[in-house]
């Protein structure tokens, strides 16, 4: 980019991702830091995270060199939670999302709750935290707003503009419900097709193989250890109906039995 030409950069680092490979010196550095009480025991994975961090640092340094660092919005996010399968080469889980339950491919918080860090000089104060829920589809509308660009009137947009909360962290978005839909199977952790809805502190997951539902209060139980579906049947039924109505309204693809499948 030149200092006068507006630009957009989307940079998707492969690390951290399988195969778990990293620079030998970085692996040895983190091996020296391992302790039995640590949740994370995979030095190679930590080394991959360091490589990603180094790469992001080079981008930020280059923005400074071009004197663009004070006029550029930088967003760091992930598409899913960490992958928790055991890596046979290291004889250790690839990563650990504790205190969140499960990981990539799961509807539990370890699969869908990810980092979102925004650096917006002169607008978003450094070090401020915001607890307002957001989803990745919010970013497109947010960047349009931040750049002063209007979307075509006939273009349907998912997501909300996050600029109000980026300017004032205690602002509230005009949204109280999030939906997640995963009509697939996943191997690690073993996951069957399902969907979930989050309304305030309440989260319901419905699985389609056996029709079971689970209900959690994320404020009291962010690790999703206590299923309340049997204790609060009215709330369970309400959220289940709301979830099904949403999926029907968007014509969501649903799993169907395979008559030729043999176990």
Secondary structure, DSSP 8 states (H G I E B T S, - for coil): --SSS----------S-SS----HHHHHHHHTT--TT-S---HHHHHHHHHHHHHHHHHHHHHHHTT-TTS-EEEEE-SS----SEETTTTEES---TTS---TT-SSHHHH---EEEEETTTS-TT--------TTHHHHHHHHHTT----TT----S---HHHHHSTT---S--EEEEEE-S-BTTTTB-SEEEEEETTEEEEEETTT--EEEEETTT-TT-----TTT-HHHHHHHHHHHHHHHHHTT-------TT---
